[in-house]
């Protein structure tokens, strides 16, 4: 092993160990079929990517309440779906909507002491009482994902909506 190879290996290892809540990923790996919309670069996560409203074929309304619950406990989408979420906080205190995989939800739960002081990533919204906002998301990956609130005690109390996205069937001759 040359010095250059060793230096590159050490640099790669140090970059890979940098902590992040949800690391954007764009490996160009096909996860079960072609993308439903043209491939666009940008923030891509293991649980999908921000979508464009013009591609949304479905709108889902999700409401948070002070009883530590969302209006829906489960949602199902097809791989490739772009969904417009309409999030409403019907409670008397702030609520959060973090759309991510379990691994990222666990990182958010451990890492964030005060969500109000942190810039929200594209998969997260913090809503004041009575506020309604939208988030468009493309589920170009398959798996089980969550919408969760990470304000003190909410996630542990079960303020979670589970999202199931089964793998799209492979198309064409392989």
N, C-alpha and C positions, 0 to 999 in steps of 0.2 A: 504494500500500500504506500503510495507516494504521499508526500506532505500535502499536495494540492487535494488529493482525494480525501485525506483525513480532515482537512480544513473544511471542505464542502460538506462532508458528513456531519461534522460538529455544527456547522452553520444551519444545516437542514434540521437537525435535532433541536437546536435552540428555537428556531422559528416554529416548529411543530408543537413545542411545549408552551407557547405563549397562550395564556388563558383568554378565553372569550366565551360569551354566553351561548351564542349560536353562530357557528362559523359558516360563512357562505361557502358553498361547494359548487363547482362547475367542472365535473370530470368528463363530461360528454359521454357518460356511460348510459346505455339504454336500459331503463328500469321497466321492462315489460311491454314495450311497444313505442311507437312513434309519438311524438308530442302532438297534442290536439290543436295547438296554435303554433304559428311560426316561432322558431327558436330565437329568443332574444337574450342577449347577455345582460347581466345586472346582478342583483342580489339573489342568489340561488341557495336554498338551504336544503337539508336532508328531509324537510317536511314540505317542500314546495318553494314558491316564489311569489312576490307581489304580482298581481295580474292587472290587466287593463279592463276597465269597465265595459268597453265596446265588445270584449270577448265573453263577458259574463252571460251564461245561459240560465242562471238560477240566482234568485235572491233569497236569503235566509235572514229572518229577524230573530235576534237573540237578546233577551232582556235579563238584566241582573236585578236582584232584589236584596234587601237587607237580611233575608233569612238564609243567606249564604248559598243561594241556588241560582242557576240560570233557568230560563224558561224551557229549554230543551236539555235532556240528559244525554241523548245520542243523536248523531247525524250520520248519514251515509252519502258518499259521493263516488263517482267513477274516476279512475285515474285519468288525468287530462282535463277534468272539469275546472272551469274558472267560475268562482262563486263570489257574488257580492254579498257581504255580511252587513247587516244593519244592526249595530249594537246600541242598545238603549239602557241607561241606568235609571231604573224606576225607584231606586232606594233614596235614603236621606243622607248617605255618605258616599264618598268616591268608590268606584269599582273599576276593576281592570279587566281587559280582555286580551290575554296573551295566547296566540295561536302558535303551537309548536309541538314537537315530539316530546316524549316523556323525559328524555335526557336533558333537553334544553329547559323544560319546565323545572326539573330538579335544580339545575344550575341557577335559574332565575330565583327560585325559592331560597336558595342558600346565599346568593350573592348580593341581594338588593335590600338594604335597610330602609330606604325611603324612595319609593318609585316616583314621587313627585319631583325629586331633585335630579332624576336621570333622564337623559334624552331617550325617547322611546324608539326602539328599533322598528322596522317596517312591519313586523308581525305582532305589534303590541299597541294597544290604545288604553289610556287612562281617562275615564269619564267622570265629570263632576255630577252631582245629583241632578236628575232631570235631563241630562245631556244625551244627544243621539249623534253618532258618527258612523261612517262607513269604512269598510276595509275590503278590498278586492284581492282575492287570493287564488292562485293557480295551483291545483293539486297535481303536479306532474310527477310526483313520487307516490308510491303505494305505502300503506302502513296504517297504524293506529296513531292518531294525533289527538291533541287536547286543546280546548279553549279553557283557560283557567284564570283565576284572580289570585294575585300574590300579595294583596294587602294583608296586614297581620291577622293570622288565624284562618283566613278564607280557604286557602288551598288544603290545609289539613282538615278543615271542616267539610271538605268535599265540594267546593265550588268549582266544578269541572263539568264540561260537556265533552264527551268522547266522540271522535270523528273516525269513521272507518272508510278507508280507501283501498278496495281490493286491487290486486295486480291486474292490469289490462291484458287480455289475451294477445299473444304474439300474432302478428299478421304477416302473410306472405310465406314464401318457401324458405326454409332454413335448413 
